[in-house]
Amino acid sequence: MIIFLINLINFLSQALIIVVIVSVVLSYFMQPYHPVRRALDTIVEPLLAPIRRVVPLVGMIDFSPLILIILIEIVSFLLRNLLYALR
């Protein structure tokens, strides 16, 4: 059961990271009101909003997606290690 949870956490974290990356890439090519982009934004924007309140833009560069990816990796790492310890 614990191995299943570890694999699930790993899968979900990697899927969320891919969604963040795809959202960033599509923001350069798609209009904001495109249905695909809006669907991705409904997933990613609630996670990015608190980070954007704390981290300001550097010139025209938004580092909040990078910080979100790092936070996802850290939380995933901590949860997996906690579950490994419970085995």
Distance bins in CASP14 RR format, pairs under 12 A and 6 or more apart:
PFRMAT RR
TARGET T0000
AUTHOR 0000-0000-0000
RMODE 2
METHOD distances of the structure
MODEL  1
1 7 0 0 0 0 0 1 0 0 0 0 0
1 8 0 0 0 0 0 1 0 0 0 0 0
1 83 0 0 0 0 1 0 0 0 0 0 0
1 86 0 0 0 0 0 1 0 0 0 0 0
1 87 0 0 0 0 1 0 0 0 0 0 0
2 8 0 0 0 0 0 1 0 0 0 0 0
2 9 0 0 0 0 0 1 0 0 0 0 0
2 79 0 0 0 0 0 1 0 0 0 0 0
2 80 0 0 0 0 0 1 0 0 0 0 0
2 81 0 0 0 0 0 1 0 0 0 0 0
2 82 0 0 0 0 0 1 0 0 0 0 0
2 83 1 0 1 0 0 0 0 0 0 0 0
2 84 1 0 0 1 0 0 0 0 0 0 0
2 85 0 0 0 0 1 0 0 0 0 0 0
2 86 1 0 0 1 0 0 0 0 0 0 0
2 87 1 0 1 0 0 0 0 0 0 0 0
3 9 0 0 0 0 0 1 0 0 0 0 0
3 10 0 0 0 0 0 1 0 0 0 0 0
3 80 0 0 0 0 0 1 0 0 0 0 0
3 83 0 0 0 0 1 0 0 0 0 0 0
3 84 0 0 0 0 1 0 0 0 0 0 0
3 86 0 0 0 0 0 1 0 0 0 0 0
3 87 1 0 0 1 0 0 0 0 0 0 0
4 10 0 0 0 0 0 1 0 0 0 0 0
4 11 0 0 0 0 0 1 0 0 0 0 0
4 83 0 0 0 0 1 0 0 0 0 0 0
4 87 0 0 0 0 0 1 0 0 0 0 0
5 11 0 0 0 0 0 1 0 0 0 0 0
5 12 0 0 0 0 0 1 0 0 0 0 0
5 76 0 0 0 0 0 1 0 0 0 0 0
5 79 0 0 0 0 1 0 0 0 0 0 0
5 80 0 0 0 0 1 0 0 0 0 0 0
5 82 0 0 0 0 0 1 0 0 0 0 0
5 83 1 0 1 0 0 0 0 0 0 0 0
5 84 0 0 0 0 0 1 0 0 0 0 0
5 86 0 0 0 0 1 0 0 0 0 0 0
5 87 0 0 0 0 0 1 0 0 0 0 0
6 12 0 0 0 0 0 1 0 0 0 0 0
6 13 0 0 0 0 0 1 0 0 0 0 0
6 76 0 0 0 0 1 0 0 0 0 0 0
6 77 0 0 0 0 0 1 0 0 0 0 0
6 79 0 0 0 0 1 0 0 0 0 0 0
6 80 1 0 1 0 0 0 0 0 0 0 0
6 81 0 0 0 0 1 0 0 0 0 0 0
6 82 0 0 0 0 1 0 0 0 0 0 0
6 83 1 0 1 0 0 0 0 0 0 0 0
6 84 1 0 0 1 0 0 0 0 0 0 0
6 85 0 0 0 0 0 1 0 0 0 0 0
6 86 0 0 0 0 1 0 0 0 0 0 0
6 87 0 0 0 0 1 0 0 0 0 0 0
7 13 0 0 0 0 0 1 0 0 0 0 0
7 14 0 0 0 0 0 1 0 0 0 0 0
7 76 0 0 0 0 0 1 0 0 0 0 0
7 79 0 0 0 0 0 1 0 0 0 0 0
7 80 0 0 0 0 1 0 0 0 0 0 0
7 83 0 0 0 0 0 1 0 0 0 0 0
7 84 0 0 0 0 0 1 0 0 0 0 0
8 14 0 0 0 0 0 1 0 0 0 0 0
8 15 0 0 0 0 0 1 0 0 0 0 0
8 76 0 0 0 0 0 1 0 0 0 0 0
8 79 0 0 0 0 0 1 0 0 0 0 0
8 80 0 0 0 0 0 1 0 0 0 0 0
8 83 0 0 0 0 1 0 0 0 0 0 0
9 15 0 0 0 0 0 1 0 0 0 0 0
9 16 0 0 0 0 0 1 0 0 0 0 0
9 72 0 0 0 0 0 1 0 0 0 0 0
9 73 0 0 0 0 0 1 0 0 0 0 0
9 75 0 0 0 0 1 0 0 0 0 0 0
9 76 1 0 1 0 0 0 0 0 0 0 0
9 77 0 0 0 0 1 0 0 0 0 0 0
9 78 0 0 0 0 1 0 0 0 0 0 0
9 79 1 0 1 0 0 0 0 0 0 0 0
9 80 1 0 1 0 0 0 0 0 0 0 0
9 81 0 0 0 0 0 1 0 0 0 0 0
9 82 0 0 0 0 1 0 0 0 0 0 0
9 83 1 0 0 1 0 0 0 0 0 0 0
9 84 0 0 0 0 0 1 0 0 0 0 0
10 16 0 0 0 0 0 1 0 0 0 0 0
10 17 0 0 0 0 0 1 0 0 0 0 0
10 72 0 0 0 0 0 1 0 0 0 0 0
10 73 0 0 0 0 0 1 0 0 0 0 0
10 75 0 0 0 0 0 1 0 0 0 0 0
10 76 1 0 0 1 0 0 0 0 0 0 0
10 77 0 0 0 0 1 0 0 0 0 0 0
10 79 0 0 0 0 1 0 0 0 0 0 0
10 80 1 0 0 1 0 0 0 0 0 0 0
10 81 0 0 0 0 0 1 0 0 0 0 0
10 83 0 0 0 0 0 1 0 0 0 0 0
10 84 0 0 0 0 0 1 0 0 0 0 0
11 17 0 0 0 0 0 1 0 0 0 0 0
11 18 0 0 0 0 0 1 0 0 0 0 0
11 76 0 0 0 0 1 0 0 0 0 0 0
11 80 0 0 0 0 0 1 0 0 0 0 0
12 18 0 0 0 0 0 1 0 0 0 0 0
12 19 0 0 0 0 0 1 0 0 0 0 0
12 72 0 0 0 0 1 0 0 0 0 0 0
12 75 0 0 0 0 0 1 0 0 0 0 0
12 76 0 0 0 0 1 0 0 0 0 0 0
12 79 0 0 0 0 0 1 0 0 0 0 0
12 80 0 0 0 0 0 1 0 0 0 0 0
13 19 0 0 0 0 0 1 0 0 0 0 0
13 20 0 0 0 0 0 1 0 0 0 0 0
13 68 0 0 0 0 0 1 0 0 0 0 0
13 69 0 0 0 0 1 0 0 0 0 0 0
13 70 0 0 0 0 0 1 0 0 0 0 0
13 71 0 0 0 0 0 1 0 0 0 0 0
13 72 1 0 1 0 0 0 0 0 0 0 0
13 73 1 0 0 1 0 0 0 0 0 0 0
13 74 0 0 0 0 1 0 0 0 0 0 0
13 75 1 0 0 1 0 0 0 0 0 0 0
13 76 1 1 0 0 0 0 0 0 0 0 0
13 77 0 0 0 0 1 0 0 0 0 0 0
13 78 0 0 0 0 0 1 0 0 0 0 0
13 79 0 0 0 0 1 0 0 0 0 0 0
13 80 0 0 0 0 1 0 0 0 0 0 0
14 20 0 0 0 0 0 1 0 0 0 0 0
14 21 0 0 0 0 0 1 0 0 0 0 0
14 69 0 0 0 0 0 1 0 0 0 0 0
14 72 0 0 0 0 1 0 0 0 0 0 0
14 73 0 0 0 0 1 0 0 0 0 0 0
14 76 0 0 0 0 1 0 0 0 0 0 0
14 80 0 0 0 0 0 1 0 0 0 0 0
15 21 0 0 0 0 0 1 0 0 0 0 0
15 22 0 0 0 0 0 1 0 0 0 0 0
15 43 0 0 0 0 0 1 0 0 0 0 0
15 72 0 0 0 0 0 1 0 0 0 0 0
15 76 0 0 0 0 0 1 0 0 0 0 0
16 22 0 0 0 0 0 1 0 0 0 0 0
16 23 0 0 0 0 0 1 0 0 0 0 0
16 40 0 0 0 0 0 1 0 0 0 0 0
16 43 1 0 0 1 0 0 0 0 0 0 0
16 44 0 0 0 0 1 0 0 0 0 0 0
16 46 0 0 0 0 0 1 0 0 0 0 0
16 47 0 0 0 0 1 0 0 0 0 0 0
16 48 0 0 0 0 0 1 0 0 0 0 0
16 65 0 0 0 0 0 1 0 0 0 0 0
16 68 0 0 0 0 1 0 0 0 0 0 0
16 69 0 0 0 0 1 0 0 0 0 0 0
16 71 0 0 0 0 0 1 0 0 0 0 0
16 72 1 0 1 0 0 0 0 0 0 0 0
16 73 0 0 0 0 0 1 0 0 0 0 0
16 75 0 0 0 0 0 1 0 0 0 0 0
16 76 0 0 0 0 1 0 0 0 0 0 0
17 23 0 0 0 0 0 1 0 0 0 0 0
17 24 0 0 0 0 0 1 0 0 0 0 0
17 43 0 0 0 0 0 1 0 0 0 0 0
17 44 0 0 0 0 0 1 0 0 0 0 0
17 47 0 0 0 0 0 1 0 0 0 0 0
17 65 0 0 0 0 1 0 0 0 0 0 0
17 66 0 0 0 0 0 1 0 0 0 0 0
17 68 0 0 0 0 1 0 0 0 0 0 0
17 69 1 0 1 0 0 0 0 0 0 0 0
17 70 0 0 0 0 1 0 0 0 0 0 0
17 71 0 0 0 0 0 1 0 0 0 0 0
17 72 1 0 1 0 0 0 0 0 0 0 0
17 73 1 0 0 1 0 0 0 0 0 0 0
17 74 0 0 0 0 0 1 0 0 0 0 0
17 75 0 0 0 0 0 1 0 0 0 0 0
17 76 0 0 0 0 1 0 0 0 0 0 0
18 24 0 0 0 0 0 1 0 0 0 0 0
18 25 0 0 0 0 0 1 0 0 0 0 0
18 40 0 0 0 0 0 1 0 0 0 0 0
18 43 0 0 0 0 0 1 0 0 0 0 0
18 44 0 0 0 0 0 1 0 0 0 0 0
18 69 0 0 0 0 0 1 0 0 0 0 0
18 72 0 0 0 0 0 1 0 0 0 0 0
19 25 0 0 0 0 0 1 0 0 0 0 0
19 26 0 0 0 0 0 1 0 0 0 0 0
19 36 0 0 0 0 0 1 0 0 0 0 0
19 37 0 0 0 0 0 1 0 0 0 0 0
19 39 0 0 0 0 1 0 0 0 0 0 0
19 40 1 0 0 1 0 0 0 0 0 0 0
19 41 0 0 0 0 0 1 0 0 0 0 0
19 42 0 0 0 0 0 1 0 0 0 0 0
19 43 1 0 1 0 0 0 0 0 0 0 0
19 44 1 0 0 1 0 0 0 0 0 0 0
19 45 0 0 0 0 0 1 0 0 0 0 0
19 47 0 0 0 0 1 0 0 0 0 0 0
19 48 0 0 0 0 0 1 0 0 0 0 0
19 65 0 0 0 0 0 1 0 0 0 0 0
19 68 0 0 0 0 0 1 0 0 0 0 0
19 69 0 0 0 0 0 1 0 0 0 0 0
19 72 0 0 0 0 0 1 0 0 0 0 0
20 26 0 0 0 0 0 1 0 0 0 0 0
20 27 0 0 0 0 0 1 0 0 0 0 0
20 40 0 0 0 0 1 0 0 0 0 0 0
20 41 0 0 0 0 0 1 0 0 0 0 0
20 43 0 0 0 0 1 0 0 0 0 0 0
20 44 1 0 1 0 0 0 0 0 0 0 0
20 45 0 0 0 0 0 1 0 0 0 0 0
20 47 1 0 0 1 0 0 0 0 0 0 0
20 48 0 0 0 0 1 0 0 0 0 0 0
20 51 0 0 0 0 0 1 0 0 0 0 0
20 62 0 0 0 0 0 1 0 0 0 0 0
20 64 0 0 0 0 1 0 0 0 0 0 0
20 65 1 0 1 0 0 0 0 0 0 0 0
20 66 0 0 0 0 1 0 0 0 0 0 0
20 67 0 0 0 0 0 1 0 0 0 0 0
20 68 1 0 1 0 0 0 0 0 0 0 0
20 69 1 0 1 0 0 0 0 0 0 0 0
20 70 0 0 0 0 0 1 0 0 0 0 0
20 71 0 0 0 0 0 1 0 0 0 0 0
20 72 1 0 0 1 0 0 0 0 0 0 0
20 73 0 0 0 0 0 1 0 0 0 0 0
21 27 0 0 0 0 0 1 0 0 0 0 0
21 28 0 0 0 0 0 1 0 0 0 0 0
21 40 0 0 0 0 0 1 0 0 0 0 0
21 44 0 0 0 0 1 0 0 0 0 0 0
21 65 1 0 0 1 0 0 0 0 0 0 0
21 66 0 0 0 0 0 1 0 0 0 0 0
21 68 0 0 0 0 0 1 0 0 0 0 0
21 69 1 0 0 1 0 0 0 0 0 0 0
21 72 0 0 0 0 0 1 0 0 0 0 0
22 28 0 0 0 0 0 1 0 0 0 0 0
22 29 0 0 0 0 0 1 0 0 0 0 0
22 30 0 0 0 0 0 1 0 0 0 0 0
22 36 0 0 0 0 1 0 0 0 0 0 0
22 37 0 0 0 0 1 0 0 0 0 0 0
22 39 0 0 0 0 0 1 0 0 0 0 0
22 40 1 0 0 1 0 0 0 0 0 0 0
22 41 0 0 0 0 0 1 0 0 0 0 0
22 43 0 0 0 0 0 1 0 0 0 0 0
22 44 0 0 0 0 1 0 0 0 0 0 0
22 65 0 0 0 0 0 1 0 0 0 0 0
23 29 0 0 0 0 0 1 0 0 0 0 0
23 30 0 0 0 0 1 0 0 0 0 0 0
23 32 0 0 0 0 0 1 0 0 0 0 0
23 34 0 0 0 0 0 1 0 0 0 0 0
23 36 0 0 0 0 1 0 0 0 0 0 0
23 37 1 0 0 1 0 0 0 0 0 0 0
23 38 0 0 0 0 0 1 0 0 0 0 0
23 39 0 0 0 0 1 0 0 0 0 0 0
23 40 1 0 1 0 0 0 0 0 0 0 0
23 41 1 0 0 1 0 0 0 0 0 0 0
23 42 0 0 0 0 0 1 0 0 0 0 0
23 43 1 0 0 1 0 0 0 0 0 0 0
23 44 1 0 1 0 0 0 0 0 0 0 0
23 45 0 0 0 0 1 0 0 0 0 0 0
23 47 0 0 0 0 0 1 0 0 0 0 0
23 48 0 0 0 0 1 0 0 0 0 0 0
23 62 0 0 0 0 0 1 0 0 0 0 0
23 64 0 0 0 0 0 1 0 0 0 0 0
23 65 1 0 0 1 0 0 0 0 0 0 0
23 68 0 0 0 0 0 1 0 0 0 0 0
23 69 0 0 0 0 0 1 0 0 0 0 0
24 30 0 0 0 0 0 1 0 0 0 0 0
24 37 0 0 0 0 0 1 0 0 0 0 0
24 40 0 0 0 0 1 0 0 0 0 0 0
24 41 0 0 0 0 0 1 0 0 0 0 0
24 44 0 0 0 0 1 0 0 0 0 0 0
24 45 0 0 0 0 0 1 0 0 0 0 0
24 48 0 0 0 0 1 0 0 0 0 0 0
24 61 0 0 0 0 0 1 0 0 0 0 0
24 62 0 0 0 0 1 0 0 0 0 0 0
24 63 0 0 0 0 0 1 0 0 0 0 0
24 64 0 0 0 0 1 0 0 0 0 0 0
24 65 1 0 1 0 0 0 0 0 0 0 0
24 66 0 0 0 0 1 0 0 0 0 0 0
24 68 0 0 0 0 1 0 0 0 0 0 0
24 69 0 0 0 0 1 0 0 0 0 0 0
25 36 0 0 0 0 0 1 0 0 0 0 0
25 37 0 0 0 0 0 1 0 0 0 0 0
25 40 0 0 0 0 0 1 0 0 0 0 0
25 44 0 0 0 0 0 1 0 0 0 0 0
25 65 0 0 0 0 0 1 0 0 0 0 0
26 32 0 0 0 0 0 1 0 0 0 0 0
26 34 1 0 0 1 0 0 0 0 0 0 0
26 35 0 0 0 0 0 1 0 0 0 0 0
26 36 1 0 0 1 0 0 0 0 0 0 0
26 37 1 0 1 0 0 0 0 0 0 0 0
26 38 0 0 0 0 0 1 0 0 0 0 0
26 39 0 0 0 0 0 1 0 0 0 0 0
26 40 1 0 0 1 0 0 0 0 0 0 0
26 41 0 0 0 0 1 0 0 0 0 0 0
26 44 0 0 0 0 0 1 0 0 0 0 0
26 65 0 0 0 0 0 1 0 0 0 0 0
27 34 0 0 0 0 0 1 0 0 0 0 0
27 36 0 0 0 0 0 1 0 0 0 0 0
27 37 1 0 0 1 0 0 0 0 0 0 0
27 38 0 0 0 0 0 1 0 0 0 0 0
27 40 0 0 0 0 1 0 0 0 0 0 0
27 41 0 0 0 0 1 0 0 0 0 0 0
27 44 0 0 0 0 1 0 0 0 0 0 0
27 45 0 0 0 0 0 1 0 0 0 0 0
27 48 0 0 0 0 0 1 0 0 0 0 0
27 62 0 0 0 0 1 0 0 0 0 0 0
27 65 0 0 0 0 1 0 0 0 0 0 0
28 37 0 0 0 0 0 1 0 0 0 0 0
28 62 0 0 0 0 0 1 0 0 0 0 0
29 36 0 0 0 0 0 1 0 0 0 0 0
29 37 0 0 0 0 1 0 0 0 0 0 0
30 36 1 0 0 1 0 0 0 0 0 0 0
30 37 1 0 1 0 0 0 0 0 0 0 0
30 38 0 0 0 0 1 0 0 0 0 0 0
30 39 0 0 0 0 0 1 0 0 0 0 0
30 40 0 0 0 0 1 0 0 0 0 0 0
30 41 0 0 0 0 0 1 0 0 0 0 0
31 37 1 0 0 1 0 0 0 0 0 0 0
31 38 0 0 0 0 1 0 0 0 0 0 0
31 41 0 0 0 0 0 1 0 0 0 0 0
32 38 1 0 0 1 0 0 0 0 0 0 0
32 40 0 0 0 0 0 1 0 0 0 0 0
32 41 1 0 0 1 0 0 0 0 0 0 0
32 45 0 0 0 0 0 1 0 0 0 0 0
33 39 0 0 0 0 0 1 0 0 0 0 0
33 41 0 0 0 0 0 1 0 0 0 0 0
34 40 0 0 0 0 1 0 0 0 0 0 0
34 41 0 0 0 0 1 0 0 0 0 0 0
35 41 0 0 0 0 0 1 0 0 0 0 0
35 42 0 0 0 0 0 1 0 0 0 0 0
36 42 0 0 0 0 0 1 0 0 0 0 0
36 43 0 0 0 0 0 1 0 0 0 0 0
37 43 0 0 0 0 0 1 0 0 0 0 0
37 44 0 0 0 0 0 1 0 0 0 0 0
37 45 0 0 0 0 0 1 0 0 0 0 0
38 44 0 0 0 0 0 1 0 0 0 0 0
38 45 0 0 0 0 1 0 0 0 0 0 0
39 45 0 0 0 0 0 1 0 0 0 0 0
40 46 0 0 0 0 0 1 0 0 0 0 0
40 47 0 0 0 0 0 1 0 0 0 0 0
40 48 0 0 0 0 0 1 0 0 0 0 0
40 65 0 0 0 0 0 1 0 0 0 0 0
41 47 0 0 0 0 0 1 0 0 0 0 0
41 48 0 0 0 0 1 0 0 0 0 0 0
41 49 0 0 0 0 0 1 0 0 0 0 0
41 65 0 0 0 0 0 1 0 0 0 0 0
42 48 0 0 0 0 0 1 0 0 0 0 0
42 49 0 0 0 0 0 1 0 0 0 0 0
43 68 0 0 0 0 0 1 0 0 0 0 0
44 51 0 0 0 0 0 1 0 0 0 0 0
44 52 0 0 0 0 0 1 0 0 0 0 0
44 62 0 0 0 0 0 1 0 0 0 0 0
44 64 0 0 0 0 1 0 0 0 0 0 0
44 65 1 0 0 1 0 0 0 0 0 0 0
44 68 1 0 0 1 0 0 0 0 0 0 0
44 69 0 0 0 0 0 1 0 0 0 0 0
44 72 0 0 0 0 0 1 0 0 0 0 0
45 51 0 0 0 0 0 1 0 0 0 0 0
45 52 0 0 0 0 1 0 0 0 0 0 0
45 64 0 0 0 0 0 1 0 0 0 0 0
45 65 0 0 0 0 0 1 0 0 0 0 0
45 68 0 0 0 0 0 1 0 0 0 0 0
46 52 0 0 0 0 0 1 0 0 0 0 0
46 68 0 0 0 0 0 1 0 0 0 0 0
47 64 0 0 0 0 1 0 0 0 0 0 0
47 65 0 0 0 0 1 0 0 0 0 0 0
47 67 0 0 0 0 0 1 0 0 0 0 0
47 68 1 0 1 0 0 0 0 0 0 0 0
47 69 0 0 0 0 0 1 0 0 0 0 0
47 71 0 0 0 0 1 0 0 0 0 0 0
47 72 0 0 0 0 1 0 0 0 0 0 0
47 75 0 0 0 0 0 1 0 0 0 0 0
48 54 0 0 0 0 0 1 0 0 0 0 0
48 55 0 0 0 0 1 0 0 0 0 0 0
48 62 0 0 0 0 1 0 0 0 0 0 0
48 63 0 0 0 0 0 1 0 0 0 0 0
48 64 1 0 1 0 0 0 0 0 0 0 0
48 65 1 0 0 1 0 0 0 0 0 0 0
48 66 0 0 0 0 0 1 0 0 0 0 0
48 67 0 0 0 0 1 0 0 0 0 0 0
48 68 1 0 1 0 0 0 0 0 0 0 0
48 69 0 0 0 0 0 1 0 0 0 0 0
48 71 0 0 0 0 0 1 0 0 0 0 0
48 72 0 0 0 0 0 1 0 0 0 0 0
49 55 0 0 0 0 0 1 0 0 0 0 0
49 64 0 0 0 0 1 0 0 0 0 0 0
49 68 0 0 0 0 0 1 0 0 0 0 0
50 64 0 0 0 0 1 0 0 0 0 0 0
50 67 0 0 0 0 0 1 0 0 0 0 0
50 68 0 0 0 0 1 0 0 0 0 0 0
50 71 0 0 0 0 0 1 0 0 0 0 0
51 57 0 0 0 0 0 1 0 0 0 0 0
51 62 0 0 0 0 1 0 0 0 0 0 0
51 63 0 0 0 0 1 0 0 0 0 0 0
51 64 1 0 1 0 0 0 0 0 0 0 0
51 65 0 0 0 0 1 0 0 0 0 0 0
51 66 0 0 0 0 1 0 0 0 0 0 0
51 67 1 0 1 0 0 0 0 0 0 0 0
51 68 1 0 1 0 0 0 0 0 0 0 0
51 69 0 0 0 0 0 1 0 0 0 0 0
51 70 0 0 0 0 0 1 0 0 0 0 0
51 71 1 0 0 1 0 0 0 0 0 0 0
51 72 0 0 0 0 0 1 0 0 0 0 0
52 62 1 0 0 1 0 0 0 0 0 0 0
52 63 0 0 0 0 1 0 0 0 0 0 0
52 64 1 0 1 0 0 0 0 0 0 0 0
52 65 0 0 0 0 1 0 0 0 0 0 0
52 67 0 0 0 0 1 0 0 0 0 0 0
52 68 0 0 0 0 1 0 0 0 0 0 0
53 64 0 0 0 0 1 0 0 0 0 0 0
53 67 0 0 0 0 0 1 0 0 0 0 0
54 63 0 0 0 0 0 1 0 0 0 0 0
54 64 0 0 0 0 1 0 0 0 0 0 0
54 67 0 0 0 0 1 0 0 0 0 0 0
54 68 0 0 0 0 0 1 0 0 0 0 0
54 71 0 0 0 0 0 1 0 0 0 0 0
55 61 0 0 0 0 0 1 0 0 0 0 0
55 62 0 0 0 0 1 0 0 0 0 0 0
55 63 1 0 0 1 0 0 0 0 0 0 0
55 64 1 0 1 0 0 0 0 0 0 0 0
55 65 0 0 0 0 0 1 0 0 0 0 0
55 66 0 0 0 0 1 0 0 0 0 0 0
55 67 1 0 0 1 0 0 0 0 0 0 0
55 68 0 0 0 0 0 1 0 0 0 0 0
55 70 0 0 0 0 0 1 0 0 0 0 0
55 71 0 0 0 0 0 1 0 0 0 0 0
56 62 0 0 0 0 1 0 0 0 0 0 0
56 63 0 0 0 0 1 0 0 0 0 0 0
56 64 0 0 0 0 1 0 0 0 0 0 0
56 67 0 0 0 0 0 1 0 0 0 0 0
57 63 0 0 0 0 1 0 0 0 0 0 0
57 64 0 0 0 0 1 0 0 0 0 0 0
58 64 0 0 0 0 0 1 0 0 0 0 0
58 66 0 0 0 0 0 1 0 0 0 0 0
58 67 0 0 0 0 0 1 0 0 0 0 0
62 68 0 0 0 0 0 1 0 0 0 0 0
63 69 0 0 0 0 0 1 0 0 0 0 0
63 70 0 0 0 0 1 0 0 0 0 0 0
64 70 0 0 0 0 0 1 0 0 0 0 0
64 71 0 0 0 0 0 1 0 0 0 0 0
65 71 0 0 0 0 0 1 0 0 0 0 0
65 72 0 0 0 0 0 1 0 0 0 0 0
66 72 0 0 0 0 0 1 0 0 0 0 0
66 73 0 0 0 0 0 1 0 0 0 0 0
67 73 0 0 0 0 0 1 0 0 0 0 0
67 74 0 0 0 0 0 1 0 0 0 0 0
68 74 0 0 0 0 0 1 0 0 0 0 0
68 75 0 0 0 0 0 1 0 0 0 0 0
69 75 0 0 0 0 0 1 0 0 0 0 0
69 76 0 0 0 0 0 1 0 0 0 0 0
70 76 0 0 0 0 0 1 0 0 0 0 0
70 77 0 0 0 0 0 1 0 0 0 0 0
71 77 0 0 0 0 0 1 0 0 0 0 0
71 78 0 0 0 0 0 1 0 0 0 0 0
72 78 0 0 0 0 0 1 0 0 0 0 0
72 79 0 0 0 0 0 1 0 0 0 0 0
73 79 0 0 0 0 0 1 0 0 0 0 0
73 80 0 0 0 0 0 1 0 0 0 0 0
74 80 0 0 0 0 0 1 0 0 0 0 0
74 81 0 0 0 0 0 1 0 0 0 0 0
75 81 0 0 0 0 0 1 0 0 0 0 0
75 82 0 0 0 0 0 1 0 0 0 0 0
76 82 0 0 0 0 0 1 0 0 0 0 0
76 83 0 0 0 0 0 1 0 0 0 0 0
77 83 0 0 0 0 0 1 0 0 0 0 0
77 84 0 0 0 0 0 1 0 0 0 0 0
78 84 0 0 0 0 0 1 0 0 0 0 0
78 85 0 0 0 0 0 1 0 0 0 0 0
79 85 0 0 0 0 0 1 0 0 0 0 0
79 86 0 0 0 0 0 1 0 0 0 0 0
80 86 0 0 0 0 0 1 0 0 0 0 0
80 87 0 0 0 0 0 1 0 0 0 0 0
81 87 0 0 0 0 0 1 0 0 0 0 0
END
